Structures are given as structure tokens and as C-alpha cells.
Amino acid sequence: MLTLLQDKIATPVGPLWILCDEAYRLRAVEWEEHSDRMEQLLEVHYRREGYQRVAAANPGGLSDKLRDYFDGDLGVINGLPGETAGTPFQREVWQVLRTIPCGEVMHYGELAERLGRAGAARAVGAANGANPISIVVPCHRVIGRNGTLTGYAGGVQRKEWLLRHEGYFLL
């Protein structure tokens, strides 16, 4: 059975759940108001092997590191370890998301091209939307081709805040 250590931190844009395994690899990072989505993903990915959630203060220092991100140490998320379930395609998309530099954005079509799957923007969007480790796997850095802030499970206002926080200035 998988043990997930969980903590919740306050951020400028709302409470944030942080779940990691006992090796301190992130398994889920989700906004409190969307915890039902997180619970659904946990069920999909870990139901078969079984899992339990255990409260833990600052497991592996991860809560402090995410607080540091919100306090302006933007690069701290680059080195945070994750261990995600998901399909091979989803994990491939999430891996490429981590290569988008802070303060920059990419369109869904560009992300599909980078994966060598031009024309798969919708599939990339679906994988982006299934990302269990928001912020650390920066799905908020993907925008619509016309520059619109579409498709962030945490809400468009939060996506805009994160992009501004990272130095991306919207038109």
C-alpha cells in the first residue's frame, strides 16, 4: 500500500494541498477548492495498489519549498522531485512541461510539435489537464494559440496570477 504524506499550505491565491510518497516525491499538488479533482486522480492512479493519506508537517521540506516559490524564489520548483502515474503519453507531456522556462509560455500546438506530434494539440491539452502536480509541472505556462489563458484546472484568474508572478506580462 502506498502511503501519501499530505500537508496544506496557505498561498496568496488560496490553500494548496501537497502530497508526496515516503521518498518525498510529489504525487499531487492541488488547490483546496479543487480537491475533488485530486481525489479522483488519486483513485484512478493508485486504487489498484491501495493508498492511504497521512497528515505530515512539511514532508521532505516540500511545503517550505513551495512557500519559497510563492515568496519569489521561482527557481526552487525546478528541482522538486515528482513521481507521477498516468499514461506514457501523459508523462511525456508532463516532462516537456517542466522544460518551459519560468516567465515564458508555449501554445498547445507548439507543445505537440516539441513532442514530435504536430496536430495533437487536443491530446496535449487533455494530458495537460490531467497533470497531478500543478505549479511544479507548470501546466499554467501553456496558453491558447491566440494568447488566451485557457484550460487551467485551478481557474483562469489563478493562472494569470501565476504567470504574472513568474514574470510573464500579459498583453
N, C-alpha and C positions, 0 to 999 in steps of 0.2 A: 504494500500500500504506500502511495506517495504522500508524504507529509508536506503540506504547504504552510510556510510561516507567513503570517499576514500582519500588516501594520497599516494604519491610515494616517496620512499627514494633511495638515492644512496647507493650501496654496493660495495665491492671490486670485485664482479663478475657481476655487471650490475644493472640497475634500477629495483626496486621491488615495485609492487602495493600492497597496504594493504587496504582491505575493511572490514568494520565491521558494525554491526547494531547500533541502537541508545543506546543499552545497552552495547556497546563496546565489543561485542562478535565477534570474527573474522568469516567472511563468505568467504573470499577469500584472498589468498596471492599468487601472481603470478609474474613471471619475465615479464618485459615490452615487451620483444620480443615475448612472448607467450600470449599476452593479448587477442588475438583472441580465444584461448582455454578457457580463463577465461570468456570471454563474452558468449561463447557457454554454459558453465556450469551454468552461472547466468540465462540464458534463460531457460535452462532445469529445473532448480530448483525453480525459482521464477517468471516465466512468468505468471502462473495462478493467483497468488495473486497480481501481479504487483510490480514493484520496481522502484526506482529512485536512481541515483548515485549523491551524493553531495560532492563537494570538502571540505575537512576539514584538518586543520593542526594538526598532531599528535593526532588523535582522541583517547580519553581514555588513552593517553600515549603509545599506541601500537607501534607507529613509533619509539619512543625513545627506547622502549624495544627491538625491532628488531635491531636497531642500536647497542644497547649494546651487543646483541648476536654476531654481526659481529665484534665488538671491543674486543671480547674474553670472555664475561660473558655468557658462553654457557648454564648455567642452567636457565637463565631467560625465555627461551621458555617453560619450563615445566609447569609453572603456567598460561600461557596465555589462556584465555577462547575462546572457539570456539563454534559455533552453525552451524553445517553443515546439509545440506539437503542430499539427497541420499537415497538409499535403506537401509533397516535394515542390510543386509549383508555388504554393503559398510561401514556403520557407525561402524559396529562391527570390521571390518578390521582396520579402522582408529583409533579406540580406542586402539587396540592392538599395532598399530604402535607407539603410544605415550608411550608405556611401554619399548621400546627398549632403553637401556641406551646410553647416549652420548658417542661416541668413540667405540661403538660396532655395529655390523651388524648382520643381520639374512638373511637366504636364504628364497626364496618364499615358498619352501616346509616346512621349519620349521615354518613359519608364519601360513601356513594352518594347520599344526599339532597343534599348540598352540590354534587355533580356534576350534579344535576338528573335523577338516575336512581334514584329511590326503587324499592326492590325488587331492586336489582342488587348486593346486599351480597356475594354469592358471587363475582361477576365482579370486584368491587372487591378482594376478598380474594385472588383469583388474581393480579391486577395487582400488588397489594401484595407478594405472594410472589415476583414476578419482578423486583423492584426491584434494579438492579445497584449502586446507590450507597448501601448501608446507612449508617446514622448521619446522613449529610448529607441524604439524603432519608429522614426519620425514620419509617420504617415501624414501628419499635418503639413508636410513640405510638398505634398502633391496637390496640384490645383488643376482646374479645367483649362483647356487649350486657350480659351479667350480670357484667361486671367481670373475667372471667378473662383471663389472659395467654396468648392463643392465637396460633398462626401466626407465629412469628418464626423465620426460617431459621437464625439464629445460636444458637437454643436459648432455652428459657423462662428459665433462670437468668440468661443474659446480658441478655435483655430486661428482666427485673426489675432487674438491676444498673443498666442504662442509665436506666430510669425513676426509680429512686431517686437516681442521680447528678444527674439533671435536676430533682430536687425534687418529683417526684410520689410521694406517700406512699400505698402500697397499704394496703388495709384488712386 
